Amino acid sequence: MAGDKRYGFIDISDMPDGVYDSGELSCDGIRWAVTSDVSDLAVNHCGAVAVTNLALYFADKGCTGLTGEDRGSGEKSGGSERTEKRERETFGAVHKIVGNGPRITIAGGGKRYFEARGYRLYTRKVKNFAALKRTVEKGHPCAVLLMANLTERHWALAVGWREYACGGKYIRLVDGWNRDADCFYRPGHGARWIAATEYWVG
């Protein structure tokens, strides 16, 4: 995976050397949704993909019925074709509520989608890196809105952080373009941090 230069994203292999502290959500094995998989269904849809990835994360934590395949069946996905079908069905249901972008907020759409699936989705604003660290430590993902320039904005899911002894602070992201969480963003470098919201299910 190559980092996205518009937003200053950095691949994990290009991260600085040196001593650092870090924290991350337990999300190994989640096959994250990406915009290219559903580009035939929507446009400017990073916000809907971010909400889809919230649903995939909480489904992985035991919230049954949040994904398209699970609803009403209780089945777990098996095989790549069923997994892809589940992602597309989940995105399709999310997109009907969240819609196309660019979107300044996705929290309301996320709450409506989760409520339709039988869950209450709680939110809290995250104003700085220290607050984001606390969010991750609680096991809560955080949706982050970044702005590359006046016409380009992007939603990504923060699932971790890294803080170097030399002072560098980085957020680990599910960027919505790649299936892994091996992308980092350094606040204030390459893109502006516009907003961030913590999410959890009650």
N, C-alpha and C positions, 0 to 999 in steps of 0.2 A: 504494500500500500504506500502510495506517495502522499505526503502532506499537501493540503490544498493551499496554494500560495496566496489566494485572494484573502483568506482568513488567517493566515499565518500558522495553519495547522502543521504539526510536526509528527512524523512517524516515530514510533517507539525506538526504532533502530538509530534514529538521528538525535535522540535526546542527549543532553550533556553527560559527561562522566562526572564522577564526584559523589560524595556522601549526601544522602537525602533521607528524609522521612516520607512515608507515603501511607495512603489508605485507599481502599477501593471496595465497592460492593461485591458481594458474592454473585457473580453472574456468568461464570464459566459454563459453556455449553449452550447458552442462548444463541439461537440463530437470529440475529437482528434483522429487521426489515430495512430495505434500502429503497431510495427513490426510483432507481432504474428498473426495479421489478414491477412497478405499478405505473410507469410513465404513460402507459396506454389508457389509464383510468383517470388521470388527473394532471394538473400543471401547477407549478410553484407549490408543491405539496410537502415540503419538509416539515411543516407543522403537523400535518396529519400523520406523517411517518413517525414523528417524535411521540405522538399520542399512541400510535400503534405499538411502538417500542415500550412505552409505559405499560401497556396491557400485557405484552409478552413478558416483561420483567415480573409483574405481580402474578401472572399466571404461573411462572416458574417458582414463585414463592408459595404456591398452593391455592391461589384464588381461582377456583374452577369456574368455567363459564365465561371468562373474559375474552377468549379467542373464538374466532368463527367456527372452528371445528369442534371445540369443546361444548359449545352452547347446546344444552339439552341432551347431549349424548354421553358426557363423562369420559369420552375416549381420549387417550393420549395419542399424539402423532407418532407415526412410524414410517420411516423411509422419506427420501427427499421429496418425492412428488406430493405426499400428504402434507409434509411440512410447508412446502411452497403454497399449496392450496389453502392451508390454514392461515398463512400470512396474508394472502390475497383477500380471503374472506374477511379477516379481521380488519385489514386496511379499508376494504370497501365499506364496511359498517362504520368505521371511524370517519371516513371521508364524507359520508352522508351527513354527519353532524358537524365536523370541523370545517370541511370545504377546502377550496383551493386557497392559495396565498397570493401575495405575501400577507401574513397575519402578524399583528402586533401582540396578540395574546392567544394562547391555546388552552388556558386553564378552564374556561367555561365549557368549551367543547369536550374537554377531557372529563369533566365532572358529569356532563350529560350522558356521555358514552358509558362511563362506569355505573351510573345510576340505572341506565337501561339494562345493564347486566347484573344488577342486584347488589352493587357495592357503592359505598360512599367514599369519594375521593377527596381528601383534605389537601389544602395547599397553604404555603407560607412563603412570603417573599424572602429571597436570599440576596443580601445587599453587598456582600464582600467575600473575599477568599476565606476568611476565618469562619464565617457563617456556612460557607459551602463545605468546609472540613467537618463541621459539626453535623451537617445534613448527612454526609456520607457515613460518618461514625454511627448514626442512628439506623443505617441501612436503607435510607431513602434516596431515590434518584432525584435529580434536579434538571429541569429543562432550562436551557440557556439560549437566549436570543443574542446573536452577534451581528454586527453591521460592518461589512467590508468597505462600503462607500454609500453614497446617497441612494443608490438604486438596488443594492444587493444586501439582503439580510438572510440569516439562516438559523434554523432551530437545530440544536443538538442536545443530547442527553449526557449530563455529567454523571459519571459513575466512579470517579476516583480523583485523587490529587497526589501531587508530588512536590515537596518543598526541600530545596537543596540547602546545605549548610552555608553556601556562599550567598544565599538570598533569593535564588530563582524560584518562582512559584508557578506551578503548572496544573491545569485541570485535565483529567483523563476523560475522553469523550467517546460516545457512540455517535459518530458524525452524520449518520443517515445516508452515507454514500458507500460505506464499507461494512462488511458483516462483523468485523471484530471491534474490539474496544482498544485498539493500539494507536490511538491518535491523541495528541496532546495540544492544548492551547495555552499560551502564556498571556494572561490578562494584560491588555494594553499594547500588545505587540501583534500587528497585522490586522486586527479588527477591534472594534469597540464592543465591550460588554454592555449591552443595552438593558437586559433584564434577566432575572433568574428566579425560578420558582421550585420550591421543594414539594414533593408529592408523597403521600402515604395513604393507605387504605384503612378504614375503620370498620 
